[in-house]
Amino acid sequence: MHWSKSVNGMRRLFWVLVAVGIAASVPLAVPAQTAPTNRFVVVLDAAHGGDDPGARLTSGQMEKTVTLALSVRLRSLLAARGMQVVTTRESDSTVDPNRRAEIANHANAQVCLSLHATESGLGAHLYASSIAPAQSTRFTAWKTAQSAWVTSSLRLSGVLNSSLTNAGISVILGRTALPVIESMTCPAVAVEIAPERDSDNAITAEPDDVAYQARVASALAAALVQWRTEARQP
Amino acid sequence: MIPRYQKVLFVVLLVASLAMGGELWHLRQRAHQRLLAGEDSAPTQAPEVAPAEQATLLVANDADASLLAQARSLPLPADPGARARAVLGSLLDLYAATGSSHPVPGGASGVAQVFLLAVPGSKAPQDPGAQLAVVNLTGNFVAGHPSGIETETLTVLSICGTLHANLPRVTQVRFLVDGVQRATLAGHADLTRTYLAAEAAPSEGSNP
């Protein structure tokens, strides 16, 4: 009696194992993924935040607030144009420069923009890394990871320049040693918004002016649409 | 009748008082002589002013992010380190002046020292080889510097370019703030890296 019960138990276990094996061999229904060629990722890095307020503008506003507002505005415009946007911060939080670069590098982005605001100068300042260009290698030093992307960054800077100029915004192009972008492995440009000034050097719009920010954001979005088009051309 | 031990004690105290009085007089005389000697070493004639020389300052302009070479006649010391500090002091005085094209408060006192060292790996220090300039900025100057990529980059590049223009052997520049390394100038320009002075000295009026 006991013997026949244990034999039945073994049979049940055998059939359960067979059923599990068959189930595992059947391919699961996986939702269709988008083709990698259609993926266009933009990283928006709203500079400063939390304990690091950045520059203080004449209006009393802090740079960290202006950069976050611009990041949010630009994210909406880019998402509406079908781009995938990754941001380094969504609130007034402290984010280490290395962490910002890590986020950008993990996103495997086609564009990385570091957003800044200042009280000095005028218009928009576009800065690419001052690191000398180098060939991409399997292992790259963290502090000079941008070296393999500098040429692309300079081209991106040119596209942004054209778009901003077409929007009637004065542009200054340059190269700088900015720790955040120097560790990014993507075409990276630091965009710094300065006040808009008239011919007498009087300020006509501060970087925290909503209308001015909207013009800058839509010019940047137009430039990235063009950059995406150029990237998809064979 | 005065006891014997009190007489002995009185004599001992009297001798001690006289000895201390004598020592006090001696110390007073020594202090007086030291004071006179100090007066003798005081300068009795004005220091000789260094002759004026032509110096080139690479002056930044925030309006177009350019560095413009300006020739100035300045009294420059013979010692290269002091000369570098004098030239940079003159540059920072320009930035602190009213109506400056690149307004930065602080002036000449913003540079505490400039140390000139042989570039590691170059020839012996006595050879006319490449030099590394270590510019020690003051904390007050850095604290008062406006924050922004453009303004900070222009300050760093104009310092590098000015050093190279006046001391051509200076090919590399590093920065310290109050003697220690600091991450950025005012939140943007990297102060941990070594800048190549020749790259920071563009042609006149061009963007860096």
Chai-1 contact restraints between the chains, C-beta under 6 A:
chainA,res_idxA,chainB,res_idxB,connection_type,confidence,min_distance_angstrom,max_distance_angstrom,comment,restraint_id
A,G54,B,S147,contact,1.0,0.0,6.0,A-B,restraint_1
A,G54,B,G187,contact,1.0,0.0,6.0,A-B,restraint_2
A,A55,B,S147,contact,1.0,0.0,6.0,A-B,restraint_3
A,A55,B,G148,contact,1.0,0.0,6.0,A-B,restraint_4
A,H116,B,I149,contact,1.0,0.0,6.0,A-B,restraint_5
A,T118,B,G148,contact,1.0,0.0,6.0,A-B,restraint_6
A,S120,B,D62,contact,1.0,0.0,6.0,A-B,restraint_7
A,S120,B,P146,contact,1.0,0.0,6.0,A-B,restraint_8
A,S120,B,G148,contact,1.0,0.0,6.0,A-B,restraint_9
A,S120,B,T151,contact,1.0,0.0,6.0,A-B,restraint_10
A,G121,B,D62,contact,1.0,0.0,6.0,A-B,restraint_11
A,G121,B,E150,contact,1.0,0.0,6.0,A-B,restraint_12
A,H125,B,E150,contact,1.0,0.0,6.0,A-B,restraint_13
A,Y127,B,I149,contact,1.0,0.0,6.0,A-B,restraint_14
A,I172,B,A65,contact,1.0,0.0,6.0,A-B,restraint_15
A,G174,B,A65,contact,1.0,0.0,6.0,A-B,restraint_16
A,G174,B,N207,contact,1.0,0.0,6.0,A-B,restraint_17
A,G174,B,P208,contact,1.0,0.0,6.0,A-B,restraint_18
A,T176,B,I149,contact,1.0,0.0,6.0,A-B,restraint_19
A,T176,B,T153,contact,1.0,0.0,6.0,A-B,restraint_20
A,A177,B,D190,contact,1.0,0.0,6.0,A-B,restraint_21
A,A177,B,R193,contact,1.0,0.0,6.0,A-B,restraint_22
A,P179,B,D190,contact,1.0,0.0,6.0,A-B,restraint_23
A,A190,B,I149,contact,1.0,0.0,6.0,A-B,restraint_24
A,E192,B,I149,contact,1.0,0.0,6.0,A-B,restraint_25
